[in-house]
Amino acid sequence: MWKHKICIGTGGWYGLTKPELFELFKEIGFDGFFTGWRPGYNIKECRELADRYGLFFHSLHAPFGYTAEMWQRCDEAGEAVGEYIACLRDCAENGVPIMILHAYYGLEQGEPTEVGLENYGKVIAEAERLGVKIAFENTEGEQYLAALMEYFGDSPAVGFCWDSGHEMCFNHGVDMLALYGKKLICTHLHDNLGIKSYDGEISYADDLHLLPFDGVADWKEIAARLDRESYTGELTLEERKVCKNRRLENRVYEKMDVVDYLTEAYKRACRIAALRKI
């Protein structure tokens, strides 16, 4: 798409090897990709495949299982700090400009703590040293993201990753772009049906990761909001081909050939790009 580079995540349960998937990304028209990260994951192979197929290696998504513990003084927090720093170093060594990081993970929440800011501060200091940006993503627990952005928002290493689907369910529709759009450096674009429970209680099952235009999101309004923030970066999809937590909304994707599914994803991203004014 001539207005914006279009990227997609590798973790959509596509059932292909990395070489098969990257070649398919290129054939369909995607400009780049992001991938998850874990200790020992072969990022060098991803770098080599990106170079082979002329794809932009957009970002690494750091693990998020211990982000709640990051706000505590415990062994798991120290382990998480070490993993995030290792992920940053993989970014620096393989020419990946951004690490995506959650501020919190968990439906049971409290309040941000000084020790949490200290723990995240260690990771941010290493990002500054390496010249890698950390994009904090909106998830459940907005108070933790707010604390990090208030405390570290002036750091050149700190940016914001706006997740359109998370905003609709985990954030109860709060305009997260209005809060952090000035720090916006990347997107995770996907759709869902909002919060299913009549009492407004959020559930991980609501985070369906449908293709854009298959849920209740207003993509014309989303494009206008991205314009409002003067965002000119990549439009990056984060989709899910398989059903989640006994929900059936993704079942139609499971029946699709992977080539057809990813081609449709690319077409939906082009539709979003066409709605943009800048």
LUMSE-969087 format. One record per residue (C-alpha): residue number from 0; residue in three letters; x, y, z. Coordinates in steps of 0.2 Angstrom, whole numbers, plus 2048, in hexadecimal, padded with zeros to 3 digits. Layout:
N
+-----+-----+-----+-----+-----+
!   n ! res !   u !   v !   w !
+-----+-----+-----+-----+-----+
! NUM ! ALA !   X !   Y !   Z !
...
+-----+-----+-----+-----+-----+
***
This chain:
278
+-----+-----+-----+-----+-----+
!   n ! res !   u !   v !   w !
+-----+-----+-----+-----+-----+
!   0 ! MET ! 800 ! 800 ! 800 !
!   1 ! TRP ! 808 ! 810 ! 7FB !
!   2 ! LYS ! 803 ! 81A ! 80A !
!   3 ! HIS ! 809 ! 80F ! 818 !
!   4 ! LYS ! 814 ! 7FF ! 81A !
!   5 ! ILE ! 809 ! 7F1 ! 81F !
!   6 ! CYS ! 810 ! 7E4 ! 82B !
!   7 ! ILE ! 809 ! 7D5 ! 834 !
!   8 ! GLY ! 80D ! 7CA ! 843 !
!   9 ! THR ! 814 ! 7B8 ! 841 !
!  10 ! GLY ! 80A ! 7B1 ! 84F !
!  11 ! GLY ! 7F9 ! 7AF ! 847 !
!  12 ! TRP ! 7F9 ! 79B ! 848 !
!  13 ! TYR ! 7FC ! 79A ! 835 !
!  14 ! GLY ! 803 ! 788 ! 835 !
!  15 ! LEU ! 812 ! 78C ! 82A !
!  16 ! THR ! 825 ! 78C ! 82D !
!  17 ! LYS ! 82E ! 79D ! 82E !
!  18 ! PRO ! 835 ! 79C ! 81D !
!  19 ! GLU ! 824 ! 797 ! 815 !
!  20 ! LEU ! 81C ! 7A5 ! 81F !
!  21 ! PHE ! 828 ! 7B3 ! 81B !
!  22 ! GLU ! 828 ! 7AE ! 808 !
!  23 ! LEU ! 815 ! 7AF ! 809 !
!  24 ! PHE ! 815 ! 7C0 ! 812 !
!  25 ! LYS ! 81F ! 7C7 ! 803 !
!  26 ! GLU ! 815 ! 7BF ! 7F6 !
!  27 ! ILE ! 805 ! 7C6 ! 7FD !
!  28 ! GLY ! 80C ! 7D7 ! 7FE !
!  29 ! PHE ! 810 ! 7DA ! 811 !
!  30 ! ASP ! 81F ! 7E6 ! 814 !
!  31 ! GLY ! 824 ! 7DF ! 824 !
!  32 ! PHE ! 820 ! 7D5 ! 834 !
!  33 ! PHE ! 822 ! 7D3 ! 846 !
!  34 ! THR ! 825 ! 7C4 ! 850 !
!  35 ! GLY ! 825 ! 7BE ! 862 !
!  36 ! TRP ! 834 ! 7BB ! 86D !
!  37 ! ARG ! 839 ! 7AF ! 87A !
!  38 ! PRO ! 84A ! 7A9 ! 881 !
!  39 ! GLY ! 853 ! 79F ! 874 !
!  40 ! TYR ! 848 ! 7A4 ! 865 !
!  41 ! ASN ! 852 ! 7A5 ! 855 !
!  42 ! ILE ! 850 ! 7B8 ! 851 !
!  43 ! LYS ! 85F ! 7B7 ! 845 !
!  44 ! GLU ! 856 ! 7AB ! 83A !
!  45 ! CYS ! 847 ! 7B7 ! 839 !
!  46 ! ARG ! 854 ! 7C5 ! 835 !
!  47 ! GLU ! 85B ! 7BA ! 827 !
!  48 ! LEU ! 84A ! 7B6 ! 820 !
!  49 ! ALA ! 845 ! 7C8 ! 821 !
!  50 ! ASP ! 854 ! 7CD ! 816 !
!  51 ! ARG ! 851 ! 7BF ! 80A !
!  52 ! TYR ! 83F ! 7C4 ! 806 !
!  53 ! GLY ! 842 ! 7D7 ! 808 !
!  54 ! LEU ! 836 ! 7D8 ! 817 !
!  55 ! PHE ! 837 ! 7E6 ! 825 !
!  56 ! PHE ! 83B ! 7DE ! 836 !
!  57 ! HIS ! 82F ! 7E9 ! 83F !
!  58 ! SER ! 830 ! 7E4 ! 852 !
!  59 ! LEU ! 832 ! 7D6 ! 85F !
!  60 ! HIS ! 824 ! 7D3 ! 86B !
!  61 ! ALA ! 82B ! 7D0 ! 87C !
!  62 ! PRO ! 823 ! 7C2 ! 888 !
!  63 ! PHE ! 816 ! 7C9 ! 893 !
!  64 ! GLY ! 812 ! 7BB ! 89F !
!  65 ! TYR ! 81C ! 7C4 ! 8AE !
!  66 ! THR ! 817 ! 7D6 ! 8AB !
!  67 ! ALA ! 80C ! 7D6 ! 8BA !
!  68 ! GLU ! 81B ! 7D0 ! 8C4 !
!  69 ! MET ! 825 ! 7DE ! 8BD !
!  70 ! TRP ! 81C ! 7E9 ! 8CA !
!  71 ! GLN ! 821 ! 7DE ! 8D8 !
!  72 ! ARG ! 831 ! 7DA ! 8E1 !
!  73 ! CYS ! 833 ! 7C8 ! 8DD !
!  74 ! ASP ! 83E ! 7BC ! 8D3 !
!  75 ! GLU ! 833 ! 7BC ! 8C4 !
!  76 ! ALA ! 835 ! 7CE ! 8C2 !
!  77 ! GLY ! 848 ! 7CC ! 8C1 !
!  78 ! GLU ! 846 ! 7BE ! 8B5 !
!  79 ! ALA ! 83A ! 7C9 ! 8AA !
!  80 ! VAL ! 846 ! 7D8 ! 8AA !
!  81 ! GLY ! 854 ! 7CC ! 8A4 !
!  82 ! GLU ! 849 ! 7C5 ! 896 !
!  83 ! TYR ! 844 ! 7D7 ! 890 !
!  84 ! ILE ! 856 ! 7DC ! 890 !
!  85 ! ALA ! 85A ! 7CD ! 886 !
!  86 ! CYS ! 84C ! 7D1 ! 87A !
!  87 ! LEU ! 853 ! 7E2 ! 878 !
!  88 ! ARG ! 864 ! 7DC ! 874 !
!  89 ! ASP ! 85D ! 7D0 ! 867 !
!  90 ! CYS ! 854 ! 7DF ! 85F !
!  91 ! ALA ! 865 ! 7E9 ! 85F !
!  92 ! GLU ! 86F ! 7DB ! 858 !
!  93 ! ASN ! 862 ! 7D7 ! 84A !
!  94 ! GLY ! 85D ! 7E8 ! 844 !
!  95 ! VAL ! 84C ! 7E8 ! 84C !
!  96 ! PRO ! 847 ! 7F9 ! 851 !
!  97 ! ILE ! 839 ! 7F6 ! 85D !
!  98 ! MET ! 835 ! 7EA ! 86C !
!  99 ! ILE ! 822 ! 7E9 ! 871 !
! 100 ! LEU ! 81F ! 7E8 ! 883 !
! 101 ! HIS ! 810 ! 7E7 ! 88E !
! 102 ! ALA ! 80F ! 7F1 ! 89E !
! 103 ! TYR ! 804 ! 7E4 ! 8A6 !
! 104 ! TYR ! 7FC ! 7D3 ! 8A4 !
! 105 ! GLY ! 7ED ! 7CE ! 8AF !
! 106 ! LEU ! 7DB ! 7D1 ! 8B3 !
! 107 ! GLU ! 7DE ! 7D3 ! 8C5 !
! 108 ! GLN ! 7E7 ! 7E4 ! 8C7 !
! 109 ! GLY ! 7ED ! 7F0 ! 8D5 !
! 110 ! GLU ! 7F7 ! 800 ! 8D3 !
! 111 ! PRO ! 808 ! 803 ! 8CC !
! 112 ! THR ! 817 ! 803 ! 8D8 !
! 113 ! GLU ! 828 ! 80B ! 8D9 !
! 114 ! VAL ! 830 ! 7FA ! 8D8 !
! 115 ! GLY ! 827 ! 7F7 ! 8C7 !
! 116 ! LEU ! 82E ! 808 ! 8C0 !
! 117 ! GLU ! 83F ! 803 ! 8C6 !
! 118 ! ASN ! 83E ! 7F2 ! 8BD !
! 119 ! TYR ! 837 ! 7FA ! 8AD !
! 120 ! GLY ! 844 ! 807 ! 8AF !
! 121 ! LYS ! 852 ! 7FA ! 8AD !
! 122 ! VAL ! 84B ! 7F4 ! 89D !
! 123 ! ILE ! 849 ! 806 ! 896 !
! 124 ! ALA ! 85A ! 80B ! 89B !
! 125 ! GLU ! 861 ! 7FC ! 890 !
! 126 ! ALA ! 856 ! 801 ! 882 !
! 127 ! GLU ! 85D ! 812 ! 882 !
! 128 ! ARG ! 86E ! 80B ! 882 !
! 129 ! LEU ! 86B ! 800 ! 874 !
! 130 ! GLY ! 861 ! 80C ! 869 !
! 131 ! VAL ! 852 ! 801 ! 869 !
! 132 ! LYS ! 840 ! 808 ! 86C !
! 133 ! ILE ! 834 ! 800 ! 878 !
! 134 ! ALA ! 822 ! 801 ! 873 !
! 135 ! PHE ! 816 ! 7FF ! 882 !
! 136 ! GLU ! 806 ! 7F7 ! 87D !
! 137 ! ASN ! 7F5 ! 7FB ! 883 !
! 138 ! THR ! 7EE ! 7EC ! 88C !
! 139 ! GLU ! 7E4 ! 7E9 ! 89C !
! 140 ! GLY ! 7E9 ! 7F3 ! 8AB !
! 141 ! GLU ! 7EA ! 805 ! 8A3 !
! 142 ! GLN ! 7F1 ! 80C ! 8B3 !
! 143 ! TYR ! 801 ! 803 ! 8B1 !
! 144 ! LEU ! 803 ! 809 ! 89F !
! 145 ! ALA ! 7FF ! 81B ! 8A5 !
! 146 ! ALA ! 80C ! 81A ! 8B3 !
! 147 ! LEU ! 81A ! 814 ! 8A7 !
! 148 ! MET ! 816 ! 822 ! 89A !
! 149 ! GLU ! 815 ! 82F ! 8A7 !
! 150 ! TYR ! 826 ! 82A ! 8AF !
! 151 ! PHE ! 82F ! 825 ! 89F !
! 152 ! GLY ! 826 ! 82E ! 891 !
! 153 ! ASP ! 834 ! 83A ! 88E !
! 154 ! SER ! 840 ! 82C ! 88B !
! 155 ! PRO ! 845 ! 82B ! 878 !
! 156 ! ALA ! 844 ! 818 ! 87A !
! 157 ! VAL ! 832 ! 818 ! 87F !
! 158 ! GLY ! 823 ! 818 ! 873 !
! 159 ! PHE ! 811 ! 811 ! 872 !
! 160 ! CYS ! 80A ! 803 ! 869 !
! 161 ! TRP ! 7F8 ! 805 ! 866 !
! 162 ! ASP ! 7EE ! 7F5 ! 866 !
! 163 ! SER ! 7DD ! 7F8 ! 85E !
! 164 ! GLY ! 7D5 ! 7E8 ! 865 !
! 165 ! HIS ! 7DB ! 7EA ! 876 !
! 166 ! GLU ! 7D3 ! 7FC ! 877 !
! 167 ! MET ! 7C2 ! 7F5 ! 873 !
! 168 ! CYS ! 7C2 ! 7E7 ! 881 !
! 169 ! PHE ! 7D0 ! 7E9 ! 88D !
! 170 ! ASN ! 7CF ! 7FC ! 88E !
! 171 ! HIS ! 7BC ! 7FD ! 88D !
! 172 ! GLY ! 7BD ! 808 ! 87E !
! 173 ! VAL ! 7C7 ! 816 ! 885 !
! 174 ! ASP ! 7D0 ! 820 ! 878 !
! 175 ! MET ! 7E2 ! 81A ! 87B !
! 176 ! LEU ! 7E8 ! 824 ! 86C !
! 177 ! ALA ! 7E2 ! 834 ! 874 !
! 178 ! LEU ! 7ED ! 830 ! 883 !
! 179 ! TYR ! 7FD ! 82A ! 87B !
! 180 ! GLY ! 7FC ! 82E ! 869 !
! 181 ! LYS ! 80A ! 83A ! 869 !
! 182 ! LYS ! 815 ! 82B ! 86E !
! 183 ! LEU ! 80E ! 820 ! 861 !
! 184 ! ILE ! 81B ! 816 ! 857 !
! 185 ! CYS ! 812 ! 806 ! 852 !
! 186 ! THR ! 801 ! 7FE ! 851 !
! 187 ! HIS ! 7F9 ! 7ED ! 854 !
! 188 ! LEU ! 7E9 ! 7ED ! 84A !
! 189 ! HIS ! 7DB ! 7E0 ! 84C !
! 190 ! ASP ! 7C8 ! 7E0 ! 84F !
! 191 ! ASN ! 7BC ! 7D8 ! 85C !
! 192 ! LEU ! 7AB ! 7D9 ! 863 !
! 193 ! GLY ! 7AE ! 7E3 ! 872 !
! 194 ! ILE ! 7AA ! 7DD ! 883 !
! 195 ! LYS ! 79E ! 7CF ! 883 !
! 196 ! SER ! 799 ! 7CF ! 896 !
! 197 ! TYR ! 78A ! 7DA ! 89A !
! 198 ! ASP ! 792 ! 7DF ! 8AA !
! 199 ! GLY ! 7A1 ! 7E6 ! 8A1 !
! 200 ! GLU ! 7AD ! 7DA ! 8A8 !
! 201 ! ILE ! 7BC ! 7D8 ! 89C !
! 202 ! SER ! 7C2 ! 7C6 ! 896 !
! 203 ! TYR ! 7D1 ! 7C0 ! 88D !
! 204 ! ALA ! 7C4 ! 7B7 ! 881 !
! 205 ! ASP ! 7BE ! 7C8 ! 87B !
! 206 ! ASP ! 7CF ! 7CC ! 873 !
! 207 ! LEU ! 7CA ! 7C2 ! 863 !
! 208 ! HIS ! 7D7 ! 7C9 ! 857 !
! 209 ! LEU ! 7CB ! 7C9 ! 849 !
! 210 ! LEU ! 7D0 ! 7D0 ! 838 !
! 211 ! PRO ! 7CB ! 7E3 ! 836 !
! 212 ! PHE ! 7B9 ! 7E6 ! 831 !
! 213 ! ASP ! 7B4 ! 7D5 ! 838 !
! 214 ! GLY ! 7AF ! 7DD ! 849 !
! 215 ! VAL ! 7A7 ! 7EC ! 850 !
! 216 ! ALA ! 7B6 ! 7F8 ! 84E !
! 217 ! ASP ! 7B3 ! 808 ! 844 !
! 218 ! TRP ! 7C2 ! 808 ! 838 !
! 219 ! LYS ! 7BE ! 819 ! 830 !
! 220 ! GLU ! 7BE ! 821 ! 842 !
! 221 ! ILE ! 7CE ! 817 ! 846 !
! 222 ! ALA ! 7D6 ! 81E ! 836 !
! 223 ! ALA ! 7D1 ! 82F ! 83B !
! 224 ! ARG ! 7D8 ! 82D ! 84C !
! 225 ! LEU ! 7E9 ! 827 ! 845 !
! 226 ! ASP ! 7E8 ! 837 ! 83A !
! 227 ! ARG ! 7E5 ! 842 ! 849 !
! 228 ! GLU ! 7F5 ! 83B ! 851 !
! 229 ! SER ! 7FE ! 83E ! 840 !
! 230 ! TYR ! 804 ! 82C ! 840 !
! 231 ! THR ! 80D ! 827 ! 830 !
! 232 ! GLY ! 815 ! 817 ! 836 !
! 233 ! GLU ! 812 ! 805 ! 831 !
! 234 ! LEU ! 800 ! 7FE ! 832 !
! 235 ! THR ! 803 ! 7ED ! 83B !
! 236 ! LEU ! 7F6 ! 7E0 ! 83D !
! 237 ! GLU ! 7F6 ! 7D3 ! 84C !
! 238 ! GLU ! 7E9 ! 7C6 ! 847 !
! 239 ! ARG ! 7E4 ! 7B5 ! 84D !
! 240 ! LYS ! 7DF ! 7A7 ! 840 !
! 241 ! VAL ! 7D8 ! 79B ! 84E !
! 242 ! CYS ! 7CB ! 79C ! 85B !
! 243 ! LYS ! 7CF ! 7A2 ! 86D !
! 244 ! ASN ! 7C8 ! 79C ! 87E !
! 245 ! ARG ! 7B9 ! 792 ! 876 !
! 246 ! ARG ! 7B3 ! 7A1 ! 86C !
! 247 ! LEU ! 7AE ! 79D ! 85B !
! 248 ! GLU ! 7B0 ! 7AE ! 852 !
! 249 ! ASN ! 7C0 ! 7A9 ! 84A !
! 250 ! ARG ! 7BA ! 799 ! 844 !
! 251 ! VAL ! 7B7 ! 79F ! 832 !
! 252 ! TYR ! 7C9 ! 7A3 ! 831 !
! 253 ! GLU ! 7CE ! 791 ! 836 !
! 254 ! LYS ! 7C5 ! 78B ! 827 !
! 255 ! MET ! 7CF ! 796 ! 81B !
! 256 ! ASP ! 7DE ! 792 ! 812 !
! 257 ! VAL ! 7ED ! 79B ! 81A !
! 258 ! VAL ! 7F1 ! 7A4 ! 809 !
! 259 ! ASP ! 7DF ! 7AA ! 808 !
! 260 ! TYR ! 7DF ! 7AF ! 81A !
! 261 ! LEU ! 7EF ! 7BA ! 819 !
! 262 ! THR ! 7EA ! 7C1 ! 808 !
! 263 ! GLU ! 7D9 ! 7C7 ! 810 !
! 264 ! ALA ! 7E3 ! 7CE ! 81F !
! 265 ! TYR ! 7EE ! 7D8 ! 813 !
! 266 ! LYS ! 7DE ! 7DE ! 80A !
! 267 ! ARG ! 7D7 ! 7E4 ! 81A !
! 268 ! ALA ! 7E6 ! 7ED ! 81F !
! 269 ! CYS ! 7E6 ! 7F6 ! 80E !
! 270 ! ARG ! 7D4 ! 7FB ! 811 !
! 271 ! ILE ! 7DA ! 804 ! 821 !
! 272 ! ALA ! 7E8 ! 80C ! 819 !
! 273 ! ALA ! 7DC ! 813 ! 80B !
! 274 ! LEU ! 7D2 ! 81B ! 819 !
! 275 ! ARG ! 7E1 ! 825 ! 81F !
! 276 ! LYS ! 7E2 ! 837 ! 81A !
! 277 ! ILE ! 7F5 ! 838 ! 81D !
+-----+-----+-----+-----+-----+
***
